[in-house]
Amino acid sequence: MRLSQYFLPTLKENPTEAQIVSHRLMLRAGMIRQSAAGIYTWLPMGLRVLRNIERIVREEMDRAGAQEVLMPTIQSADLWRESGRYDAYGKEMLRIVDRHDREMLYGPTNEELITQIFRDNVRTYRELPRTLYQIQLKFRDEVRPRFGVMRGREFLMKDAYSFDVDYESAKKSYETMFNVYFKTFKRLGVTAIPMRADSGAIGGDLSHEFHILAETGESGVFYDVAYDDLMARDQVDLETVSKLYAATDEKHDPNHPDAPPPDRIRTARGIEVGQVFYLGTKYSKAMNLVLPGPDGAEIVPEMGCYGIGVSRLVGAIIEARHDDKGIQWPESIAPFQVGLINLKAGDAAVDAACEDLYAKLPSCLYDDRDERAGVKFADMDLIGLPWQVVIGPKGVAAGIVELKSRATGEKQELSVESALARLNS
């Protein structure tokens, strides 16, 4: 993509309404623009990152055997009355009355609807276990939306729901999703610590939150040093994790029976980006989801619920990976892998060298604008692409380009062939 043709409305100054780093940088880097309080339009650069995160989440869910569906955003109030949550949920739920005076709502979550789908379409225990998921816009009418996409009213979320024959099977599904989250966050280039959590309005009696570690995180996090080893693994078991201490500052208790000695406690800041819940029969029983079991007796399926804030992750990853110049995207989710900078647009030799390299780079944002070098360098650092390739008159004459790593700031002068080999590796 040529930057001269790309819709990228960057800002030089920090917007006054932005209170945290990710909100400032997303506005300055031309990723989002506010449409209403807590509601944002995703511009091309931001949407590319959002779709890359979505892709990784989808790949890991599919690999674990979950199947994707897409449920409507508008739901019937009658379903929520079946579960008993309609009046209990609170003002965060946006309630709607249609032209036929039917009470509807903009779904903040989907336990009721997915339970109805199973109740109406599954006939025997032999069809279990099943895990269905979706990546869908949600709406919760936050009383004080703030911090950009970190606490908006409309947000993109992955929500998954498992159905099992009994508790032991449900626990296995819970552990499977637990590992999906470990793998997902690792691929996103961040460290996420799981900690036991309250289930809140969702319900259930087993739940873990996943907090991304970030110096500018919203919560203090205290965790056992054993997590350092755990984070390096490809597979973890729930029993091992459950024995390790981890808590936010609100719940941290150094005298808790599970708390390790002070020299084994790490302290950090964290941002919640996902939560997993064992629901039991909270919804299946309330909504009369009953199936014939293996011995002919009826069973009430055990359920689990698993959420990841996909749009929130964009802000959280920026909080974890930035410097005073801008964003530092992990390669796995970067909107483009390479930023190609033409130091003298209009110079025939430099233009030709840039065009040749541009044609060989499959994921490249080419700054072909007639701008000062300082402006181009500042914009590339701001948007945070993993690699920058700089081509100018002196480099063309010498047959070299400058290759810069955005994460480390390291610069190298290389031949075009060597730079291409490095980028392709």
C-alpha positions in Angstrom: 0.0 0.0 0.0 1.3 3.5 -0.9 1.0 5.9 1.9 0.1 8.7 -0.5 -3.1 6.8 -1.3 -3.8 5.4 2.1 -6.4 6.8 4.5 -4.3 7.4 7.5 -5.2 10.7 9.3 -2.4 10.9 11.9 -2.2 13.6 14.5 1.0 15.4 15.7 -0.3 16.4 19.1 -1.9 14.3 21.9 -5.7 14.6 21.8 -6.9 16.3 25.0 -9.7 13.8 25.5 -7.3 10.8 25.7 -6.3 9.8 29.2 -4.2 6.7 28.6 -1.4 5.8 26.3 -3.3 3.4 24.1 -6.1 5.8 23.5 -3.7 8.6 22.6 -1.7 6.5 20.3 -4.7 4.9 18.5 -6.0 8.4 17.8 -2.7 9.8 16.8 -1.9 6.8 14.6 -5.2 7.2 12.7 -6.6 3.8 13.9 -9.9 5.0 15.3 -12.2 8.0 15.5 -15.0 8.4 18.1 -18.6 8.4 16.7 -20.3 8.8 20.1 -19.4 8.3 23.7 -17.7 4.9 24.0 -18.4 4.1 20.3 -15.7 4.1 17.7 -15.2 3.8 13.9 -12.2 1.6 13.1 -10.2 3.2 10.3 -8.1 1.1 7.8 -5.0 0.9 9.9 -6.9 -0.1 13.1 -9.1 -2.5 11.3 -6.1 -4.4 9.9 -4.8 -4.9 13.4 -8.3 -5.9 14.7 -8.7 -8.5 11.9 -5.2 -9.9 12.6 -6.1 -10.5 16.3 -9.4 -11.9 15.2 -7.6 -14.3 12.9 -5.3 -15.7 15.6 -8.2 -16.1 18.1 -10.2 -17.9 15.4 -7.3 -20.2 14.4 -6.7 -21.3 18.0 -10.4 -21.8 18.7 -10.8 -23.9 15.5 -7.7 -25.9 16.3 -9.2 -26.9 19.7 -12.3 -28.2 17.9 -14.7 -25.3 18.6 -17.1 -24.4 15.8 -17.9 -20.9 14.8 -21.4 -19.5 14.6 -22.8 -15.9 14.4 -25.7 -15.0 16.6 -27.8 -11.8 16.2 -26.9 -8.8 18.2 -30.6 -8.1 19.0 -32.2 -10.7 21.3 -35.7 -11.3 22.8 -36.3 -10.1 26.3 -38.4 -13.3 26.8 -35.2 -15.5 26.6 -33.6 -13.4 29.4 -36.7 -13.7 31.5 -36.4 -17.5 31.2 -33.0 -17.4 32.8 -34.0 -14.8 35.4 -31.4 -12.2 34.2 -33.6 -9.7 32.4 -34.5 -7.6 35.5 -31.3 -8.5 37.4 -28.7 -7.4 34.8 -28.9 -3.7 35.4 -28.7 -0.5 33.3 -25.7 -1.7 31.3 -28.2 -3.6 29.2 -29.7 -1.6 26.3 -33.4 -2.4 26.2 -35.4 -1.8 23.1 -39.1 -1.9 22.2 -39.9 -2.6 18.5 -42.8 -1.3 16.5 -45.0 -4.3 17.6 -44.3 -3.5 21.3 -42.1 -6.5 21.7 -39.4 -6.1 24.3 -35.9 -6.6 22.8 -32.3 -6.0 23.9 -28.9 -5.4 22.4 -27.0 -8.4 23.6 -24.3 -7.8 26.2 -23.6 -11.6 26.2 -25.2 -14.7 24.7 -25.7 -17.5 27.3 -29.5 -17.4 26.9 -29.5 -17.5 23.1 -26.9 -20.3 22.8 -28.8 -22.4 25.4 -32.0 -21.9 23.3 -30.2 -23.0 20.2 -29.0 -26.2 21.9 -32.4 -26.9 23.5 -34.1 -26.6 20.1 -31.6 -28.6 18.0 -29.7 -31.2 20.1 -31.6 -34.4 20.8 -29.2 -36.8 22.6 -26.2 -36.8 24.9 -24.3 -38.5 22.0 -24.0 -35.1 20.4 -22.0 -33.8 23.3 -19.4 -32.5 24.0 -19.8 -29.4 21.8 -18.2 -26.0 21.9 -19.6 -23.2 19.8 -18.1 -19.7 19.5 -18.6 -16.4 17.7 -16.7 -13.1 17.2 -19.4 -10.5 17.4 -20.1 -6.9 18.4 -21.5 -6.4 21.9 -23.0 -3.4 23.6 -23.0 -2.6 27.3 -24.2 0.9 28.3 -21.3 1.8 30.6 -22.1 4.7 32.8 -18.7 6.3 32.2 -17.2 5.0 29.0 -13.5 6.1 28.9 -10.0 5.0 27.9 -10.9 4.6 24.2 -11.5 0.9 23.2 -10.4 -0.2 26.6 -13.7 0.6 28.2 -16.1 1.5 25.4 -19.9 0.8 25.1 -19.7 -1.1 21.8 -16.9 -3.7 21.5 -15.8 -6.8 19.5 -15.8 -9.9 21.6 -15.1 -13.6 21.1 -17.6 -15.6 23.2 -17.6 -19.4 23.4 -20.0 -21.8 25.1 -19.3 -25.5 25.9 -21.9 -28.2 26.6 -21.0 -31.4 28.3 -22.6 -34.6 29.8 -21.2 -34.2 33.3 -18.9 -32.2 35.6 -15.8 -34.1 34.8 -16.3 -33.6 31.0 -17.1 -29.9 31.6 -13.9 -29.5 33.5 -12.0 -31.0 30.6 -13.6 -28.5 28.2 -12.7 -25.7 30.7 -9.1 -26.8 30.7 -9.0 -27.0 26.9 -10.2 -23.4 26.6 -7.7 -22.4 29.3 -4.9 -23.7 27.1 -6.4 -22.1 24.1 -6.1 -18.7 25.9 -2.4 -19.4 26.8 -1.6 -20.2 23.2 -3.6 -17.2 21.9 -1.9 -14.6 24.1 1.5 -16.1 23.4 0.9 -15.7 19.6 -0.2 -12.2 20.2 3.2 -11.4 21.6 2.2 -10.6 25.2 2.4 -12.3 28.6 -1.0 -13.0 30.2 -1.4 -14.2 33.8 -4.5 -16.2 34.8 -6.0 -15.6 38.2 -9.0 -16.9 40.0 -11.9 -14.5 39.6 -15.5 -13.7 40.6 -18.0 -14.8 37.9 -20.1 -11.6 38.3 -23.3 -11.4 36.3 -22.4 -14.5 34.2 -22.7 -16.9 37.1 -20.9 -20.2 37.9 -18.4 -21.1 40.7 -15.1 -21.6 38.8 -13.6 -18.7 36.9 -10.2 -17.3 35.9 -9.3 -13.9 34.5 -6.4 -13.3 32.1 -4.4 -10.2 32.7 -1.8 -8.9 30.1 1.2 -7.5 31.9 1.8 -3.8 31.0 3.6 -1.1 32.9 0.6 1.2 32.3 -1.9 -1.5 33.3 -5.1 -0.6 35.1 -4.6 -3.1 38.0 -1.8 -4.1 40.3 -1.0 -7.8 39.9 0.8 -10.1 42.3 1.8 -13.6 41.2 4.0 -16.6 42.0 7.4 -16.6 40.3 6.5 -20.1 39.1 4.3 -18.5 36.5 7.5 -17.4 34.7 8.2 -21.1 33.9 4.5 -21.8 33.1 4.4 -19.0 30.5 7.1 -20.8 28.5 5.1 -24.0 28.1 2.9 -24.9 25.2 0.4 -26.8 27.4 -0.6 -26.4 31.1 -3.0 -28.3 33.3 -5.6 -26.6 35.4 -4.6 -28.4 38.6 -1.1 -26.9 38.4 -2.4 -23.4 37.7 -4.9 -23.6 40.5 -2.2 -24.2 43.0 -0.3 -21.1 42.1 -1.1 -17.7 43.7 -2.1 -14.8 41.5 -4.3 -11.8 42.5 -5.0 -8.2 41.6 -4.3 -5.5 44.1 -8.0 -5.5 45.1 -7.8 -9.1 46.3 -4.1 -9.5 47.1 -3.6 -10.9 50.6 0.0 -11.7 51.6 -1.4 -13.8 54.5 -3.6 -16.0 52.3 -2.9 -19.7 52.7 -2.0 -20.0 49.1 0.3 -17.0 49.0 4.0 -17.9 48.6 6.7 -16.1 50.7 7.5 -12.5 49.7 10.7 -13.4 47.9 8.6 -15.6 45.5 6.0 -12.9 44.7 6.3 -10.8 41.5 4.5 -7.5 41.2 3.4 -5.9 38.0 0.6 -4.0 36.4 -2.1 -5.8 34.4 -5.0 -5.4 32.0 -7.9 -7.9 32.0 -8.5 -9.1 28.4 -10.3 -12.4 28.9 -12.2 -14.6 31.3 -13.3 -18.2 31.4 -16.3 -19.5 33.5 -17.6 -22.9 34.5 -21.4 -22.3 34.5 -22.6 -25.7 35.6 -26.3 -26.0 35.0 -27.2 -22.4 35.8 -28.7 -21.8 32.3 -29.5 -25.3 31.1 -31.6 -26.0 34.1 -33.3 -22.6 34.1 -34.2 -22.9 30.4 -35.2 -26.6 30.5 -32.3 -27.9 28.4 -32.8 -31.6 29.1 -31.4 -34.6 27.1 -31.8 -38.4 27.3 -28.6 -39.7 29.0 -26.5 -42.9 28.5 -28.6 -45.0 30.9 -32.0 -43.7 29.7 -32.3 -41.1 32.5 -32.5 -37.5 31.7 -29.4 -35.3 32.0 -29.0 -31.5 32.3 -25.9 -30.5 30.3 -23.1 -28.8 32.1 -22.0 -25.5 30.5 -18.9 -23.3 30.3 -18.5 -19.8 28.9 -15.2 -18.2 27.6 -14.7 -14.6 26.5 -11.9 -12.6 25.0 -12.2 -8.9 24.4 -10.9 -8.7 20.8 -11.1 -4.9 20.4 -9.9 -4.4 24.0 -6.8 -6.4 23.1 -5.8 -3.8 20.6 -5.5 -1.2 23.3 -4.0 -3.6 25.8 -1.2 -4.7 23.5 -0.4 -1.1 22.8 -0.2 -0.5 26.6 2.2 -3.4 26.8 4.3 -2.5 23.7 5.1 1.2 23.1 7.7 3.8 23.7 7.8 7.5 23.7 7.7 7.6 19.9 4.7 5.4 19.4 3.5 1.8 19.0 5.7 -1.3 18.7 3.5 -4.0 17.1 4.4 -7.7 17.4 4.9 -9.2 13.9 1.9 -11.5 14.4 -0.6 -8.7 14.4 1.1 -5.7 12.7 -1.0 -4.0 10.1 2.0 -4.2 7.7 5.3 -5.9 8.3 7.5 -3.3 6.7 7.5 0.4 6.3 9.4 1.5 3.2 10.7 5.1 3.4 11.7 7.0 0.3 14.0 9.8 1.5 13.8 11.7 -1.8 10.6 11.2 -3.7 11.0 12.5 -7.2 14.6 11.4 -7.6 14.5 8.9 -10.5 17.1 6.5 -9.0 15.6 6.5 -5.5 12.1 6.1 -6.9 13.2 3.2 -9.1 15.0 1.4 -6.2 11.9 1.9 -3.9 9.6 0.6 -6.6 11.7 -2.5 -7.1 11.8 -3.3 -3.4 8.1 -2.5 -2.9 7.2 -5.0 -5.5 9.1 -7.7 -3.6 7.6 -7.0 -0.2 4.2 -8.6 0.3 3.2 -6.7 3.4 4.6 -3.2 3.0 3.4 0.4 3.6 5.4 2.5 1.1 5.9 6.1 2.2 6.1 7.7 -1.2 4.9 11.1 -0.1 6.7 14.4 -0.9 7.4 15.1 2.8 10.5 15.9 4.9 12.5 12.9 6.1 11.8 13.9 9.8 8.0 13.7 9.1 8.3 10.2 7.5 10.5 8.9 10.3 8.1 10.2 13.0 5.0 8.7 11.3 6.7 5.3 10.9 7.7 5.2 14.5 4.2 6.3 15.6 2.4 3.6 13.7 4.9 1.0 14.9 5.4 -1.4 12.0 8.0 -4.1 13.0 10.6 -3.1 10.3 11.6 0.0 8.5 13.6 0.1 5.3 15.1 3.4 4.4 16.3 4.2 0.8 18.0 7.5 -0.1 20.4 8.9 -2.7 23.6 7.9 -0.9 22.3 4.4 -0.3 21.3 3.9 -3.9 24.8 5.0 -5.0 26.4 2.6 -2.6 23.9 -0.3 -3.3 22.7 -0.4 0.3 19.5 0.2 2.3 19.1 0.9 6.0 17.1 -1.7 7.9 15.7 -0.7 11.3 13.9 -2.9 13.9 11.1 -0.9 15.6 11.2 -3.0 18.7 14.9 -2.6 19.5 15.9 0.5 17.4 18.8 -1.4 16.0 19.9 -0.2 12.5 21.9 -2.0 9.9 23.2 -1.1 6.4 22.6 -4.0 4.1 22.5 -4.8 0.4 18.9 -5.0 -1.0 19.3 -8.8 -1.3 20.5 -9.2 2.3 17.6 -6.9 3.6 15.1 -9.0 1.7 16.6 -12.2 3.0 16.4 -10.9 6.6 12.8 -9.7 6.2 11.7 -13.0 4.6 13.3 -15.0 7.4 
